[in-house]
Each structure stands twice: as structure tokens, then as C-alpha cells.
Amino acid sequence: MVEYNSVIWSPSTVRDIELIERIQKRFIKRLPGFKTYCYDDRLSILCLPSLELRRLHIDFIMCYKIVFGIVDVKFDDFFKRSSVVATRGQAFKLFKEHSTNNIRQAFFGQRVINIWNALPETVDFSSL
């Protein structure tokens, strides 16, 4: 539940990321038999990704749903299709507008574009 609504609010500062990650660290440490392990070992034993990785995964899923019209959200409210026809990368690239405001860069429609556009062309977009 720590990643609840992370598409709307995802921490962008190192301080906020560490504060949220600390919640999971404390919880997992209190599980029987996990007190002596370091955090990374606990995550691997439990087969859990870090919260930051889970937030990224949730962002990708929401981006996919918006790009392919699975959710009732207007594509144009968040993204613009890239007009650049590149010879490399996947075919569903998005245009990232220049943002001079640091706050704007942390919004979902901005923070997911660079990572989405960096996906290789081998990614299969046929299903979620």
C-alpha cells in the first residue's frame, strides 16, 4: 500500500524517496528471522523489488494504458506523439516538451517519457 496513488504523487527528491523506502525497511526487518539481514538481502529473499522500482512499474502500466486507450483518460491531456521518425527504438515514442519548472518535471506526464522512449524496439506492446 506504500505505492498507493504513486502515479499521482511519486516522490522526486532523494529525501522523500528515502523516507518512503524506510517504511518498507522497518516492516520487513520486523518479520521473524529477518532482523540480521541487510535490506537488499531481505528484498531478494522475499522476491520483492524496491519501492522505487515498483513505482516505475506502475508508471509504465499507466502510460501503456493511456497510450493504447485502455483507460478513460485523454491521451492529449498527458502526452503528444513524437513527430520524429527514428530508425531506432520502439514505434510509440512520445514527445517531451521542454520544462523550465522543476516541479513540472516530477509530474507523471513528464517523468515517464524519457524512460518510455528508451524502451528497445524488441518490447512487445501487443498486451499489457
PyRosetta script that sets phi, psi and omega in degrees:
from pyrosetta import init, pose_from_sequence

init()
pose = pose_from_sequence("MVEYNSVIWSPSTVRDIELIERIQKRFIKRLPGFKTYCYDDRLSILCLPSLELRRLHIDFIMCYKIVFGIVDVKFDDFFKRSSVVATRGQAFKLFKEHSTNNIRQAFFGQRVINIWNALPETVDFSSL")
pose.set_psi(1, -8.2)
pose.set_omega(1, -178.1)
pose.set_phi(2, -68.0)
pose.set_psi(2, -25.9)
pose.set_omega(2, 179.3)
pose.set_phi(3, -94.0)
pose.set_psi(3, 12.3)
pose.set_omega(3, 178.7)
pose.set_phi(4, -55.5)
pose.set_psi(4, 130.5)
pose.set_omega(4, 178.7)
pose.set_phi(5, 60.3)
pose.set_psi(5, 28.5)
pose.set_omega(5, -177.7)
pose.set_phi(6, -68.9)
pose.set_psi(6, -17.9)
pose.set_omega(6, 175.6)
pose.set_phi(7, -67.8)
pose.set_psi(7, -37.7)
pose.set_omega(7, 179.8)
pose.set_phi(8, -75.7)
pose.set_psi(8, -49.0)
pose.set_omega(8, 179.4)
pose.set_phi(9, -129.2)
pose.set_psi(9, 111.0)
pose.set_omega(9, 176.1)
pose.set_phi(10, -121.3)
pose.set_psi(10, 127.8)
pose.set_omega(10, -176.7)
pose.set_phi(11, -61.5)
pose.set_psi(11, 139.1)
pose.set_omega(11, -178.1)
pose.set_phi(12, -115.3)
pose.set_psi(12, -18.8)
pose.set_omega(12, 178.9)
pose.set_phi(13, -93.3)
pose.set_psi(13, 150.9)
pose.set_omega(13, 180.0)
pose.set_phi(14, -59.2)
pose.set_psi(14, -39.0)
pose.set_omega(14, -179.6)
pose.set_phi(15, -59.9)
pose.set_psi(15, -48.1)
pose.set_omega(15, -179.9)
pose.set_phi(16, -65.6)
pose.set_psi(16, -40.2)
pose.set_omega(16, 178.7)
pose.set_phi(17, -61.8)
pose.set_psi(17, -44.4)
pose.set_omega(17, -180.0)
pose.set_phi(18, -66.7)
pose.set_psi(18, -38.2)
pose.set_omega(18, 179.0)
pose.set_phi(19, -62.8)
pose.set_psi(19, -42.2)
pose.set_omega(19, -179.8)
pose.set_phi(20, -71.7)
pose.set_psi(20, -40.7)
pose.set_omega(20, 179.3)
pose.set_phi(21, -63.6)
pose.set_psi(21, -31.7)
pose.set_omega(21, 180.0)
pose.set_phi(22, -61.1)
pose.set_psi(22, -31.7)
pose.set_omega(22, 178.0)
pose.set_phi(23, -60.9)
pose.set_psi(23, -48.3)
pose.set_omega(23, 179.6)
pose.set_phi(24, -66.6)
pose.set_psi(24, -39.3)
pose.set_omega(24, 179.3)
pose.set_phi(25, -58.0)
pose.set_psi(25, -47.2)
pose.set_omega(25, -178.9)
pose.set_phi(26, -63.9)
pose.set_psi(26, -43.1)
pose.set_omega(26, -178.4)
pose.set_phi(27, -63.6)
pose.set_psi(27, -48.4)
pose.set_omega(27, -177.0)
pose.set_phi(28, -66.2)
pose.set_psi(28, -34.5)
pose.set_omega(28, 180.0)
pose.set_phi(29, -64.6)
pose.set_psi(29, -28.1)
pose.set_omega(29, -178.2)
pose.set_phi(30, -82.9)
pose.set_psi(30, -7.3)
pose.set_omega(30, 176.4)
pose.set_phi(31, -67.3)
pose.set_psi(31, 143.4)
pose.set_omega(31, -178.9)
pose.set_phi(32, -58.0)
pose.set_psi(32, 128.0)
pose.set_omega(32, 176.7)
pose.set_phi(33, 86.7)
pose.set_psi(33, 0.5)
pose.set_omega(33, -176.4)
pose.set_phi(34, -106.5)
pose.set_psi(34, -1.2)
pose.set_omega(34, -174.2)
pose.set_phi(35, -63.8)
pose.set_psi(35, -33.7)
pose.set_omega(35, -174.8)
pose.set_phi(36, -83.8)
pose.set_psi(36, -14.5)
pose.set_omega(36, -178.3)
pose.set_phi(37, -84.5)
pose.set_psi(37, 151.9)
pose.set_omega(37, 172.7)
pose.set_phi(38, -77.0)
pose.set_psi(38, 166.1)
pose.set_omega(38, -174.2)
pose.set_phi(39, -58.7)
pose.set_psi(39, -45.5)
pose.set_omega(39, -179.0)
pose.set_phi(40, -62.8)
pose.set_psi(40, -38.6)
pose.set_omega(40, 177.7)
pose.set_phi(41, -66.3)
pose.set_psi(41, -40.6)
pose.set_omega(41, 178.2)
pose.set_phi(42, -60.8)
pose.set_psi(42, -43.3)
pose.set_omega(42, 179.1)
pose.set_phi(43, -62.6)
pose.set_psi(43, -43.2)
pose.set_omega(43, -178.1)
pose.set_phi(44, -69.5)
pose.set_psi(44, -37.1)
pose.set_omega(44, 177.9)
pose.set_phi(45, -63.6)
pose.set_psi(45, -40.6)
pose.set_omega(45, -179.3)
pose.set_phi(46, -84.7)
pose.set_psi(46, -1.7)
pose.set_omega(46, -177.6)
pose.set_phi(47, 56.6)
pose.set_psi(47, 44.1)
pose.set_omega(47, 179.2)
pose.set_phi(48, -112.0)
pose.set_psi(48, 135.5)
pose.set_omega(48, 171.2)
pose.set_phi(49, -80.4)
pose.set_psi(49, 165.7)
pose.set_omega(49, 176.5)
pose.set_phi(50, -67.7)
pose.set_psi(50, 161.6)
pose.set_omega(50, 179.3)
pose.set_phi(51, -63.2)
pose.set_psi(51, -35.6)
pose.set_omega(51, 179.2)
pose.set_phi(52, -62.4)
pose.set_psi(52, -41.8)
pose.set_omega(52, 177.8)
pose.set_phi(53, -67.2)
pose.set_psi(53, -37.7)
pose.set_omega(53, 177.9)
pose.set_phi(54, -66.5)
pose.set_psi(54, -38.0)
pose.set_omega(54, 176.9)
pose.set_phi(55, -64.6)
pose.set_psi(55, -40.0)
pose.set_omega(55, 177.4)
pose.set_phi(56, -62.4)
pose.set_psi(56, -42.6)
pose.set_omega(56, 178.0)
pose.set_phi(57, -60.9)
pose.set_psi(57, -44.1)
pose.set_omega(57, 178.5)
pose.set_phi(58, -63.7)
pose.set_psi(58, -40.1)
pose.set_omega(58, 177.0)
pose.set_phi(59, -61.6)
pose.set_psi(59, -42.7)
pose.set_omega(59, 178.4)
pose.set_phi(60, -62.1)
pose.set_psi(60, -42.8)
pose.set_omega(60, 180.0)
pose.set_phi(61, -62.5)
pose.set_psi(61, -45.1)
pose.set_omega(61, 179.6)
pose.set_phi(62, -65.8)
pose.set_psi(62, -40.1)
pose.set_omega(62, 177.7)
pose.set_phi(63, -61.2)
pose.set_psi(63, -44.5)
pose.set_omega(63, 177.9)
pose.set_phi(64, -58.6)
pose.set_psi(64, -45.8)
pose.set_omega(64, -178.3)
pose.set_phi(65, -64.0)
pose.set_psi(65, -36.2)
pose.set_omega(65, 179.0)
pose.set_phi(66, -72.7)
pose.set_psi(66, -46.3)
pose.set_omega(66, -177.5)
pose.set_phi(67, -61.5)
pose.set_psi(67, -38.3)
pose.set_omega(67, -176.4)
pose.set_phi(68, -100.5)
pose.set_psi(68, 10.6)
pose.set_omega(68, 173.0)
pose.set_phi(69, 69.3)
pose.set_psi(69, 29.0)
pose.set_omega(69, -179.4)
pose.set_phi(70, -79.9)
pose.set_psi(70, -29.8)
pose.set_omega(70, 178.3)
pose.set_phi(71, -106.4)
pose.set_psi(71, 157.5)
pose.set_omega(71, -178.9)
pose.set_phi(72, -85.0)
pose.set_psi(72, 63.4)
pose.set_omega(72, 178.7)
pose.set_phi(73, -130.8)
pose.set_psi(73, 135.2)
pose.set_omega(73, -179.4)
pose.set_phi(74, -71.1)
pose.set_psi(74, 126.6)
pose.set_omega(74, 177.6)
pose.set_phi(75, -55.7)
pose.set_psi(75, -43.2)
pose.set_omega(75, -175.9)
pose.set_phi(76, -67.0)
pose.set_psi(76, -18.2)
pose.set_omega(76, 177.4)
pose.set_phi(77, -72.6)
pose.set_psi(77, -22.2)
pose.set_omega(77, -176.8)
pose.set_phi(78, -117.0)
pose.set_psi(78, -36.6)
pose.set_omega(78, -170.5)
pose.set_phi(79, -135.9)
pose.set_psi(79, 166.4)
pose.set_omega(79, 168.1)
pose.set_phi(80, -132.1)
pose.set_psi(80, 141.3)
pose.set_omega(80, 176.7)
pose.set_phi(81, -69.0)
pose.set_psi(81, 143.3)
pose.set_omega(81, 178.9)
pose.set_phi(82, -74.1)
pose.set_psi(82, 132.5)
pose.set_omega(82, 179.5)
pose.set_phi(83, -86.8)
pose.set_psi(83, -8.9)
pose.set_omega(83, 179.8)
pose.set_phi(84, -78.6)
pose.set_psi(84, 122.4)
pose.set_omega(84, 177.4)
pose.set_phi(85, -92.6)
pose.set_psi(85, 100.3)
pose.set_omega(85, -177.6)
pose.set_phi(86, -91.0)
pose.set_psi(86, 151.9)
pose.set_omega(86, 177.8)
pose.set_phi(87, -87.1)
pose.set_psi(87, -12.4)
pose.set_omega(87, 179.7)
pose.set_phi(88, -119.1)
pose.set_psi(88, 155.9)
pose.set_omega(88, 175.2)
pose.set_phi(89, 90.0)
pose.set_psi(89, 179.4)
pose.set_omega(89, -177.7)
pose.set_phi(90, -77.0)
pose.set_psi(90, 163.8)
pose.set_omega(90, -171.3)
pose.set_phi(91, -85.0)
pose.set_psi(91, -7.4)
pose.set_omega(91, -174.6)
pose.set_phi(92, -107.8)
pose.set_psi(92, 42.7)
pose.set_omega(92, -178.5)
pose.set_phi(93, -67.9)
pose.set_psi(93, 148.0)
pose.set_omega(93, -179.2)
pose.set_phi(94, -113.4)
pose.set_psi(94, 149.0)
pose.set_omega(94, 178.8)
pose.set_phi(95, -86.5)
pose.set_psi(95, 132.5)
pose.set_omega(95, 177.3)
pose.set_phi(96, -107.9)
pose.set_psi(96, 117.0)
pose.set_omega(96, 177.8)
pose.set_phi(97, -73.6)
pose.set_psi(97, 147.3)
pose.set_omega(97, 178.0)
pose.set_phi(98, -68.8)
pose.set_psi(98, 132.0)
pose.set_omega(98, -179.0)
pose.set_phi(99, -121.8)
pose.set_psi(99, 123.1)
pose.set_omega(99, 177.8)
pose.set_phi(100, -92.1)
pose.set_psi(100, -8.1)
pose.set_omega(100, -177.7)
pose.set_phi(101, -100.2)
pose.set_psi(101, 123.3)
pose.set_omega(101, -179.3)
pose.set_phi(102, -63.2)
pose.set_psi(102, -33.6)
pose.set_omega(102, -179.5)
pose.set_phi(103, -65.0)
pose.set_psi(103, -41.9)
pose.set_omega(103, -179.4)
pose.set_phi(104, -61.6)
pose.set_psi(104, -33.2)
pose.set_omega(104, -178.0)
pose.set_phi(105, -65.8)
pose.set_psi(105, -20.7)
pose.set_omega(105, -179.3)
pose.set_phi(106, -87.8)
pose.set_psi(106, -8.2)
pose.set_omega(106, 179.8)
pose.set_phi(107, -68.6)
pose.set_psi(107, 151.0)
pose.set_omega(107, -178.0)
pose.set_phi(108, -51.3)
pose.set_psi(108, -48.8)
pose.set_omega(108, -176.3)
pose.set_phi(109, -63.8)
pose.set_psi(109, -16.6)
pose.set_omega(109, 178.2)
pose.set_phi(110, -102.8)
pose.set_psi(110, -42.3)
pose.set_omega(110, -172.3)
pose.set_phi(111, -71.6)
pose.set_psi(111, -23.8)
pose.set_omega(111, -175.6)
pose.set_phi(112, -89.6)
pose.set_psi(112, -18.0)
pose.set_omega(112, -172.1)
pose.set_phi(113, -64.4)
pose.set_psi(113, -48.0)
pose.set_omega(113, -178.1)
pose.set_phi(114, -59.9)
pose.set_psi(114, -42.5)
pose.set_omega(114, -178.7)
pose.set_phi(115, -70.8)
pose.set_psi(115, -40.3)
pose.set_omega(115, 178.3)
pose.set_phi(116, -61.5)
pose.set_psi(116, -45.9)
pose.set_omega(116, -178.6)
pose.set_phi(117, -68.8)
pose.set_psi(117, -21.9)
pose.set_omega(117, -179.6)
pose.set_phi(118, -82.4)
pose.set_psi(118, -5.2)
pose.set_omega(118, 178.6)
pose.set_phi(119, -61.2)
pose.set_psi(119, 139.0)
pose.set_omega(119, -179.4)
pose.set_phi(120, -71.8)
pose.set_psi(120, 161.4)
pose.set_omega(120, -179.5)
pose.set_phi(121, -68.9)
pose.set_psi(121, -12.6)
pose.set_omega(121, 179.6)
pose.set_phi(122, -78.0)
pose.set_psi(122, -7.2)
pose.set_omega(122, 179.5)
pose.set_phi(123, -67.2)
pose.set_psi(123, 132.1)
pose.set_omega(123, -179.4)
pose.set_phi(124, -92.0)
pose.set_psi(124, 111.3)
pose.set_omega(124, -178.8)
pose.set_phi(125, -93.9)
pose.set_psi(125, 11.4)
pose.set_omega(125, -175.3)
pose.set_phi(126, -70.8)
pose.set_psi(126, -22.6)
pose.set_omega(126, 176.1)
pose.set_phi(127, -150.4)
pose.set_psi(127, 160.4)
pose.set_omega(127, -179.1)
pose.set_phi(128, -65.6)
pose.dump_pdb("model.pdb")
